């Protein structure tokens, strides 16, 4: 680091890192939609004690959008067409806070528009379930919409206390009606043993499985130090919850995943298969490794999923118990193959990352990334034979147990750089692109170019 240029949070505050004005909301929506996420509204009808928005730190850019009009959605269909994966409604995206989509009065019409525009794409809808009706459930079934049900607990008392569900018994009644109508759904549970207890998590997963959930994700909570619950359920409980997920997968026969996972490599290991899916019918099962799809060597879990989803009747080469074999998944193009894997890195983003690094001709590369992504990035660097030092960056801006790369800010990277490199000086520094928007701004509005300006080292975004 050049003399006189401070690093880390203290240095960042002293020099008052320059900020770029906030982008127009339309551009942020486009950024989400090109990745297959369709924000509808920031309105939510519950007040969950564990809502992550309650822990947003001062200085964070967060945008709340009113219910979008049908005309606006229609104009943005072209952006969704850039993605070939599922179209997902109700997922939060960086900077844009997503609410409960069932509060949107035009939801049935929006879903019909999407199905008419994308007849073969998977359409997925995240909901807390409190506003479900039989009429809505029948429309989901008719339009082949997969519901991502954030149930969290099936105990009426706990729902009332911690989620402020005004009528928890009716919510569960409507969830059961949705299942009986035949709507395909996946469940999720926020794992909060201090609030719900481990036994309730197990009971809720069992309840979802009994209703016919295709898979269940147990979400390990990530709270900033500003959140009232950030010390309630930290990483100490994560090991127990991961063990529970594995045990429930064996017990129930459907994929039960703890998210985020602990991944040390990019091997495309199958965690399970959705019942009745092309993958299950072909005989895939948990523990299988997907090596090739239609003769294309698989690079990662995400790559295996993308290749399989985008192919009609793909032929998979699979490793199991010391031997390999081939299976054909009978499916149409863009249909989900039905096997479940943890998400990791896509081949296209790795190729972009490699090309940028090699173009610089740098001999010494420093990669700053998150604690979750660190082991995967080391695997990538080893595969590509790139001489790189990988440093896992802690989130000082959010604090708590936040470990995602998308929630790191420039002051976090500066602090890690100043504390970790000693006398070693890299030729180029690589920062994770997901921590910045299309203008290169972090969550506080600071440009990634500030890193280079302060350190004198060329800096790039990748991944």
C-alpha positions, 0 to 999 in steps of 0.5 A: 500500500502506498504511504499515506493511504489508510486501509480498512474501516478507520481509514475509509471513514477518515478519508470519507470514501467518495460516493456515486449518486444512487442509480435509477430504480429502473436500472436496478430492476433490469439488473434483477430481471436479466437474472430471472428475478421479477420484483413486484412489490416491497410491501409485506403483510407480516412483521417477522422478528427475524426479518433481515431488513430490521438489521440494515446498517446505517448508510445502506442503500435499500430501495422499496418499490410500490406494486408495479403495474401490469404495463410496467411488467409487460415492458420488462418481459424482454429483460426476463428473456435474457435469462434461460433459467427459472423466473422467480417472483418474491426473491429479494435482490441486492438493493431492492427489497422484495415483499409478499407478492400475494399482496399484489392485486394483479398477481393472477394476471401477471402470472398468466402474462408470464405463462403466455410469454414463456410457455416452457420456462419454470415460474416460481413464486415465493410466499409466506402463505398467509394470503393463500386462497383456494382460488389462487391455488387453483390458478397456480395449478392451472399455470404450472407455477411452483410455490416456494413456501416460506413457512418457517414454523407449523406451530400456530402459537409460534407463528402468532408470536414471532411472525405476527401471523393474524390467523395462523390456523387459517394459514395452515388450512390454506397451505394444506388446501394448496397441497391437496389441489396439487400445486407443486411446492418447495418449503423453507424454514428459517432455522432459529433454535433459540426461538422455535427449538430444534424439535419444531424445525424437525416437526415443520420439515416433517409437516412440509414433507407430509404435505408433498413438498418437493424439497425443503431448505433449512435456512441458516440465519445471517444477521448483522450486528444491528439486528436484535437477534444477531447473537441468538443463533450464530454459527455455533448452531449451524453444525447441528442444523446441517446434521439435521438436514442430512438426517431428514434427507435420509429419513424422508427420501426427499432433498432437505438442504441446509443453506448456506452449505459448507462447500470445499470444491465444485464437484457436481454432487447430487443432494437428492431428487424431486419425486416424479421428476426426470432425474428420479425416474432416470434413477439418480440419487443423493451422492451421485456425481454428475461428470458430463452432460451431453458429452460436455464435461461439467465444471461445477454444480451450477454448470451441471444444472444449467446444461441439464435444464437447457437441453432436451432429453440430456444424457448424463454421465454419472459417477457412483460407488467407484463406477460410471454410467449414463442416464437419459433425462426425459424432459423438454428444453428449459424444464427442470431436470429435477435433481437438487444441488447446492448453488456454487459458480457458473462456468461463464463467470469463471471463464470471464474471471480467468480471461480478465486475469490473464489479460493483465499478464499479472504474476501475482494475483490477490483475490478478495472474497467472502468466507463462504466462497473462499474454498471454491475460489481456491479450487478454481485458481488451482484448476486454472493454474493461476498463482493467486492468493485468496483472502476471505474477507469479514463483513465489518460493515454489517458485522454479526455473522454475515458471510455472503460476498454480495454484502461486502462493501469497499471498506471491508475489502480495504480493511482485509487488504491492510491487515493480511498482505504484510510486505507482499504486493500483488500485481492485480487485485480481484474483487467479487462482482456481486458486491457491486452493481452495474456501475461498480458501486457497492451497497453504500454507493462507493465505486470499486475503483476507489480501491485502486485509487487508494492502493495504487494497485490495478483492481478488477471485478470478476465472478 
